[in-house]
Amino acid sequence: MNTRDKIAIAAMNGLMTKKTWDLQEFKQDPMRIAMWSYDIADAMIIEKKRRELVELDEVTEPPNPYLDKPISALFFTTRTNNCLKAENIYYVKDLIKWSAIQLLRTPNLGKHSLKEIKEELARIGLSLREDK
């Protein structure tokens, strides 16, 4: 028995246990009651799926507008910019793929430059990849 059947049976039971019958044709035609209960079941399933989609839309964050910007658009010192360009990091989306340990292995990029990168990424709501 699937979910639709269970909901339909619950709707039918609710209709059967109702004390007053407003519509005599339902009382006379059990097939109409079954069709009506399946209509209710379908409507409830559709509404549940719609709510799940709305919740997914609310959870999904819009992409950060800085991802496609060049690193030169950020406020890095010339030294930091040059170190990143030497590693072929030209866009913010390329930079966030790197971890702190990987960046520290870059020639001429030290702790001060790494701190500068982390602070600037934090300012725009991003961060470096986690170290493994």
C-alpha distance (Angstrom), angle and dihedral (degrees) to the residues before:
residue distance angle dihedral
M1 . . .
N2 3.80 . .
T3 3.79 129.6 .
R4 3.79 93.0 -96.4
D5 3.82 91.0 55.9
K6 3.80 91.9 48.7
I7 3.79 92.6 50.8
A8 3.80 91.3 46.0
I9 3.82 91.8 51.4
A10 3.79 90.5 48.6
A11 3.82 90.3 50.5
M12 3.80 90.8 47.6
N13 3.81 91.6 49.2
G14 3.78 89.5 49.5
L15 3.79 90.2 52.6
M16 3.81 93.4 45.5
T17 3.80 94.0 50.1
K18 3.78 92.7 48.4
K19 3.81 107.6 118.4
T20 3.80 97.1 -143.6
W21 3.77 124.8 46.6
D22 3.77 111.3 -150.0
L23 3.76 94.9 177.7
Q24 3.79 116.2 50.3
E25 3.83 93.2 -167.5
F26 3.81 90.5 67.6
K27 3.77 89.3 55.2
Q28 3.80 91.6 51.3
D29 3.82 98.7 43.1
P30 3.84 116.8 51.8
M31 3.81 90.6 -179.8
R32 3.79 90.0 61.4
I33 3.79 89.7 50.9
A34 3.81 90.5 52.7
M35 3.81 92.5 48.0
W36 3.80 90.8 47.7
S37 3.80 91.7 49.6
Y38 3.82 91.1 50.7
D39 3.80 89.4 49.9
I40 3.80 88.2 55.2
A41 3.81 90.8 46.9
D42 3.82 91.6 51.5
A43 3.80 91.8 48.2
M44 3.81 91.3 50.1
I45 3.82 92.9 49.1
I46 3.81 91.8 48.1
E47 3.81 90.8 49.3
K48 3.81 91.5 49.2
K49 3.81 91.6 51.3
R50 3.81 90.7 47.1
R51 3.80 90.8 52.7
E52 3.81 91.2 49.1
L53 3.81 90.3 52.6
V54 3.80 91.4 48.9
E55 3.81 90.0 50.6
L56 3.82 90.3 50.3
D57 3.79 90.5 51.5
E58 3.80 90.3 51.2
V59 3.81 92.7 49.5
T60 3.78 95.6 47.8
E61 3.77 109.3 87.4
P62 3.77 120.3 -144.2
P63 3.81 113.8 -108.1
N64 3.78 116.5 -91.6
P65 3.82 109.3 -99.9
Y66 3.81 91.0 -140.9
L67 3.83 95.0 63.6
D68 3.80 94.6 87.6
K69 3.80 94.8 41.3
P70 3.81 120.7 106.0
I71 3.78 116.5 -109.3
S72 3.79 87.8 -117.1
A73 3.83 86.7 70.9
L74 3.81 88.7 65.6
F75 3.77 122.6 77.9
F76 3.80 101.0 -104.4
T77 3.78 125.9 145.7
T78 3.77 117.8 -108.1
R79 3.79 90.6 -105.8
T80 3.81 92.4 55.1
N81 3.81 92.4 45.2
N82 3.80 91.2 50.9
C83 3.81 92.9 48.0
L84 3.80 91.3 51.3
K85 3.79 92.9 47.1
A86 3.81 89.9 50.0
E87 3.83 86.8 59.8
N88 3.84 91.1 48.1
I89 3.80 92.5 -109.0
Y90 3.78 104.1 145.9
Y91 3.81 103.7 148.7
V92 3.79 134.4 47.4
K93 3.82 90.1 -119.2
D94 3.83 87.9 59.5
L95 3.80 92.5 48.6
I96 3.81 96.6 53.6
K97 3.82 89.7 57.4
W98 3.81 89.1 67.6
S99 3.79 125.2 83.2
A100 3.80 125.0 -139.1
I101 3.82 91.4 -108.0
Q102 3.80 91.8 52.5
L103 3.81 91.2 50.1
L104 3.80 92.3 49.1
R105 3.82 88.6 57.3
T106 3.81 88.5 60.3
P107 3.81 111.8 104.5
N108 3.83 114.0 -103.7
L109 3.81 93.3 6.2
G110 3.79 107.8 114.7
K111 3.79 138.6 168.6
H112 3.80 93.1 -73.9
S113 3.81 92.3 54.4
L114 3.80 90.7 44.7
K115 3.81 90.2 52.2
E116 3.80 89.2 49.5
I117 3.83 91.1 51.4
K118 3.82 93.2 48.2
E119 3.81 92.8 48.5
E120 3.80 93.1 48.5
L121 3.80 92.6 47.7
A122 3.81 90.2 48.2
R123 3.81 89.3 51.6
I124 3.82 90.4 59.3
G125 3.82 94.2 40.8
L126 3.81 99.7 -101.8
S127 3.79 137.1 106.2
L128 3.77 141.6 -165.8
R129 3.79 121.3 -90.4
E130 3.79 113.5 -84.7
D131 3.80 116.9 -98.6
K132 3.79 115.2 -108.1
